[in-house]
Amino acid sequence: MKVENEHIKTFNQHLDQRYGAIGTEKRVNFEIKAKSFAIGELVKEERKLAKLTQEELANKVGAKKSFISRIENGHSDIQLSTLYKLIELGLGRKINLTIQ
């Protein structure tokens, strides 16, 4: 027996309500911040797997520790060239980008 609760919303419905529909300025800004956070989490995870401190990674790529920290916390708008340096040169990993 399937019971439906009209008060339960999907995650996308919550996002629509809080940030507006996909494509609106507020929603785009939210999505950009969410992607920055996700990239920062990936960098942090890979850095830890490589057993490097933020300072060690920064030294490998010619950056400051504070810059690595800002990236890992999602507070930096990172360029693709910088992401490439961090992941491929600093961590010895490969980047694959997918456009959907």
C-alpha positions in Angstrom: 0.0 0.0 0.0 1.5 3.3 -1.1 0.9 6.3 1.2 1.7 9.7 -0.3 2.4 12.7 1.9 1.7 15.9 0.1 3.8 17.8 2.7 7.0 15.9 1.7 9.2 17.7 -0.8 12.1 16.6 -3.0 15.5 18.1 -2.6 15.0 19.9 -6.0 11.7 21.3 -4.7 13.5 22.7 -1.7 16.2 24.2 -3.9 13.5 25.8 -6.2 11.7 27.3 -3.2 14.9 28.6 -1.5 17.0 29.7 -4.5 14.6 29.9 -7.4 14.2 27.8 -10.5 17.2 26.5 -12.4 18.6 29.3 -14.6 17.6 32.2 -12.3 20.5 34.4 -11.0 20.0 33.3 -7.4 20.0 29.6 -8.3 23.1 30.0 -10.5 25.0 31.7 -7.7 24.0 28.9 -5.3 25.1 26.2 -7.8 28.5 27.9 -8.3 29.1 28.0 -4.6 28.0 24.4 -4.3 30.4 23.3 -7.1 33.3 25.3 -5.4 32.6 23.5 -2.2 32.6 20.1 -3.9 35.9 20.8 -5.7 37.4 21.9 -2.4 36.3 18.7 -0.8 37.8 16.7 -3.6 41.1 18.5 -3.3 41.2 18.0 0.4 40.4 14.3 0.1 43.1 13.8 -2.5 45.7 15.8 -0.5 45.0 13.7 2.6 45.3 10.4 0.5 48.6 11.7 -0.7 49.6 12.3 3.0 50.4 15.9 2.3 49.7 18.9 4.5 48.2 22.1 3.0 51.7 23.7 3.2 53.4 20.8 1.5 50.9 20.9 -1.4 51.3 24.7 -1.6 55.0 24.4 -1.8 54.8 21.8 -4.6 52.7 24.0 -6.8 54.2 27.4 -5.8 51.2 28.7 -3.9 50.5 29.8 -0.3 49.0 27.6 2.4 46.2 30.1 2.8 45.3 29.7 -0.9 45.0 25.9 -0.5 42.9 26.4 2.6 40.5 28.8 0.8 40.1 26.2 -2.1 39.5 23.4 0.4 36.9 25.4 2.2 35.1 26.5 -1.1 36.0 30.1 -0.6 38.1 30.5 -3.8 37.0 30.8 -7.4 39.7 28.4 -8.8 40.9 28.6 -12.4 41.2 25.4 -14.4 44.9 25.9 -14.8 45.3 26.1 -11.0 43.1 23.1 -10.5 45.3 21.2 -13.1 48.5 22.2 -11.2 47.0 21.1 -7.8 45.7 17.8 -9.0 48.1 16.7 -11.6 51.4 18.3 -10.6 50.8 18.6 -6.8 49.0 15.3 -6.2 50.0 13.2 -9.2 46.5 12.5 -10.1 44.6 13.0 -13.4 41.6 15.3 -14.1 38.7 14.3 -16.4 36.0 16.8 -17.0 32.5 15.9 -18.2 29.9 18.2 -19.6 26.3 17.1 -19.4 
